[in-house]
Amino acid sequence: MSGTLYGLGVGPGDPELLTLKAHRLLTSARVIAYPAPDSGESFARAIVARYIPDGAREIPIVIPMRTERFPAQDVYDEAAETIAAALDAGEDVVVLCEGDPFFYGSFMYLFSRLSERFQAEIVPGVSSLGAVTAVARQPLIAREEVLTVVPATLDEPELEQHLKAANAAAIMKLGRHFGRTRAVLERLGMAERAVFVSHASLPQQHVCPLSEAPDTAPYFSMIVVPGKDAHV
């Protein structure tokens, strides 16, 4: 009998935001996979390191952290083959995912490769968006307002088009795109109610009005623009 594939949301960084279900599955796991950079430690693994059982087999999914394009599909193809072998052997495999598995989560690429062959279960986690609004102490939408979530990696004209039509917005994946994203918000008159947050829920978290934000931003940062009905 084949094992079950678990997509485990581990939250935005604070280990105490791990759900009880995720904790139960993790502490009994015998095979654990997780995304990892080609240098340094895996953030997803670091969040839950204290809960990983002794002797558990670990499968790092090494994803190069670089600006130029790389064969990402090959990375997920290879990882899916390794995980499939464990599932075929009857072992359950827990795949760690920062935040929530299906909210910009890399787990979706494994799910698309494996879910038709194996039983799969998704364990939702606290998303980065939920963590950011919580630490910013800022309601995001109210009444009939509509939230727009956009990645800062969009081309500038497309980014501006989405934000121009938005009641409220969350802009993710800032990193090297932070400067032009801030410029777009300033042009649209949205910057004055925007809030910048980096490393939400972690000891080094930083929260401030966008006007007071530093000139550069880490990848794990977000700008939220609350709707006018929710703005406080």
C-alpha positions in Angstrom: 0.0 0.0 0.0 1.4 3.4 -1.0 2.1 6.1 1.6 0.3 9.5 1.8 1.8 12.8 0.7 1.2 15.6 3.2 1.7 19.3 2.2 2.3 20.8 5.6 2.0 24.6 6.1 4.4 25.6 8.8 3.4 29.3 9.1 5.3 32.5 8.6 8.2 31.9 11.0 7.1 31.8 14.6 7.1 28.1 15.6 4.1 28.8 18.0 2.0 29.5 14.9 2.2 25.9 13.8 -1.2 24.3 13.9 -1.9 21.3 16.2 -2.5 19.1 13.2 0.8 20.1 11.6 2.6 19.4 14.9 1.0 16.0 15.2 2.0 14.9 11.7 5.5 16.4 11.9 6.4 14.8 15.3 5.5 11.4 14.0 7.0 11.8 10.5 9.6 9.3 9.2 10.3 11.1 5.9 10.4 14.9 5.7 11.0 17.0 2.5 11.5 20.7 2.3 12.7 23.5 0.0 16.3 24.6 0.6 18.6 27.2 -0.9 21.8 26.1 -2.5 23.7 27.9 0.4 22.5 28.4 3.9 19.7 26.6 5.8 16.2 25.9 4.8 13.8 28.5 6.3 10.9 26.0 6.3 13.0 23.5 8.2 14.3 26.1 10.6 10.8 27.0 11.7 10.0 23.5 12.9 13.5 22.1 13.6 12.8 21.5 17.3 9.9 19.1 16.3 11.7 16.9 13.7 12.0 13.4 15.1 15.4 11.9 15.6 16.2 9.5 12.8 13.7 11.0 10.3 14.9 10.8 6.7 15.2 14.3 5.3 14.9 15.2 1.6 16.1 18.7 0.8 14.7 20.2 -2.4 17.6 22.4 -3.4 16.4 25.5 -5.3 19.1 27.9 -6.5 18.7 31.4 -5.1 19.7 33.6 -8.1 18.2 36.2 -10.4 19.0 34.4 -13.7 16.6 31.7 -14.9 17.4 28.1 -14.0 15.7 24.8 -14.8 13.2 24.9 -12.0 11.0 22.2 -13.5 14.0 19.8 -13.4 14.4 20.5 -9.7 10.7 19.6 -9.0 10.8 16.6 -11.4 13.8 15.1 -9.5 12.3 15.8 -6.1 9.0 14.3 -7.2 10.8 11.1 -8.3 12.6 10.8 -4.9 9.4 11.4 -3.0 7.5 9.0 -5.2 10.0 6.2 -4.4 9.3 6.7 -0.7 5.5 6.7 -1.2 5.7 3.6 -3.4 7.6 1.9 -0.5 4.6 2.6 1.8 6.1 5.5 3.6 4.2 8.7 4.3 6.1 11.9 3.2 5.6 15.2 4.9 6.6 18.2 2.8 7.2 21.4 4.7 6.0 24.7 3.2 6.5 28.2 4.6 3.2 29.9 5.3 0.4 28.0 3.5 1.0 25.3 0.9 -1.3 26.7 -1.7 -0.7 30.5 -1.1 2.3 31.0 -3.4 3.7 27.8 -2.0 6.2 25.7 -3.9 4.4 22.5 -2.7 1.9 23.1 -5.5 4.5 22.0 -8.0 5.0 18.6 -6.2 1.2 18.3 -5.8 0.7 18.6 -9.5 3.2 15.9 -10.2 2.2 13.4 -7.5 -1.5 13.8 -6.5 -2.9 11.7 -9.3 -0.7 8.7 -8.3 -0.8 9.0 -4.5 -3.2 10.0 -1.8 -2.4 13.6 -0.8 -3.6 15.8 2.1 -3.1 19.5 2.5 -2.6 20.9 6.0 -3.2 24.7 5.8 -0.9 27.0 7.7 -0.9 30.6 8.8 -0.2 32.6 5.7 2.3 35.4 5.4 -0.6 37.8 4.7 -2.3 36.9 7.9 0.9 37.3 9.9 1.7 40.7 8.3 -1.7 42.3 9.0 -1.6 40.9 12.6 1.8 42.4 13.4 1.0 45.6 11.6 -2.2 45.8 13.8 -4.0 46.9 10.6 -7.3 45.6 9.4 -7.1 45.2 5.6 -10.6 45.1 4.2 -14.1 45.9 5.4 -17.6 45.8 4.2 -17.7 45.3 0.4 -14.1 46.1 -0.3 -12.1 43.8 -2.5 -8.5 42.6 -1.8 -6.0 42.4 -4.5 -2.9 40.3 -3.9 0.0 40.9 -6.4 3.6 39.8 -6.7 6.1 42.7 -7.1 7.8 40.6 -9.7 5.2 41.7 -12.3 6.3 44.1 -15.0 5.8 47.7 -13.8 2.9 48.5 -16.2 1.0 45.4 -15.2 1.7 46.0 -11.5 0.4 49.5 -11.8 -2.7 48.3 -13.6 -3.6 45.9 -10.9 -3.0 48.4 -8.1 -4.9 51.2 -9.8 -8.0 49.1 -9.8 -7.6 47.9 -6.2 -9.7 48.8 -3.2 -7.0 47.3 -0.9 -3.8 45.5 -1.8 -1.1 43.2 -0.5 2.2 43.2 -2.5 4.5 40.3 -2.0 7.9 39.1 -3.1 9.5 42.6 -2.8 13.2 42.0 -2.6 14.9 43.8 -5.5 11.6 45.0 -6.8 10.9 47.2 -3.7 12.0 50.5 -5.2 9.8 50.5 -8.3 6.9 49.1 -6.3 7.1 52.0 -3.9 7.3 54.4 -6.8 4.1 52.9 -8.4 2.2 53.4 -5.1 3.4 57.0 -4.8 2.3 57.7 -8.4 -1.2 56.2 -7.6 -1.6 58.1 -4.3 -1.7 54.9 -2.3 1.6 55.3 -0.5 0.3 57.4 2.4 -1.9 54.6 3.8 0.6 51.8 2.9 2.4 49.8 5.6 5.8 48.0 5.1 6.5 44.7 7.0 9.5 42.4 6.9 10.1 39.1 8.6 6.6 39.1 10.2 6.3 37.0 13.4 10.1 36.6 13.7 12.3 38.4 16.3 13.8 40.7 13.6 10.4 41.8 12.3 10.1 45.4 11.1 6.9 47.3 10.8 6.5 50.9 9.7 4.6 53.2 7.4 5.9 52.8 3.8 7.2 56.4 4.0 9.6 55.4 6.7 10.7 52.1 5.2 14.4 51.5 4.3 15.7 51.8 0.8 16.0 48.1 0.3 13.7 45.2 1.4 14.3 41.5 1.9 12.4 38.9 -0.1 10.3 38.0 3.0 8.6 41.4 3.2 5.3 42.8 2.1 3.5 46.1 1.6 -0.2 46.2 2.6 -2.5 49.0 1.5 -5.7 48.8 3.6 -9.0 49.7 2.1 -10.4 53.1 3.0 -13.1 51.6 5.0 -10.6 49.5 7.0 -7.8 52.1 7.3 -7.1 53.0 10.9 
